[in-house]
Amino acid sequence: MLLYLVRLADVLGVDLDEACRTKLAANAAKYPVERARGRGYKYDAI
């Protein structure tokens, strides 16, 4: 399955490294560690 993903990304011209870094940055902005870590509910639910 991983090989298929890598091949598909190559054919489509997607830079997997850049896509992963972009996604990690978006998640870091959406779920800040200091507000979300160790809680069973979303940090903005209260």
N, C-alpha and C positions, 0 to 999 in steps of 0.2 A: 504494500500500500504506500509506503514511504517513497519507494522508487517511482511509482506512478505520479505522486505529488511533485517530486523533483522534476520529472520529465515534463509534466504539464506546465509547471512554472517556467521551464526552459522554453518550451514551445510558445507560450504566451508572452514571454519577455518579462516575467515578474522576477524581481530581485528578492529572493526569500530572506536574505539577511536584512535588507532594508524594511521589508514587510514586517518581520518579527520585531525589529527595533521600534517601528512606528506603533505597532499594537501594544508593546510593553509600555511605551510612553503614554499612550492613551489610557491604559489601565491604571498607571501610576497617578494620572491626573484625576481619574474618576473615583478611585478608591485609595485615598491618602492613608498611608500606613499608620500615622499617629491617631487617626480617627476611626479606622476600620479594624485594626488588628485585635484579635481576641474577643470579638463580639459575634453573637449568633444572629444578630439582626443588622440590617443595613444602617450605617452610621447616621443617616439623615432621617430615619424613621421616627425619631423622638421629637 
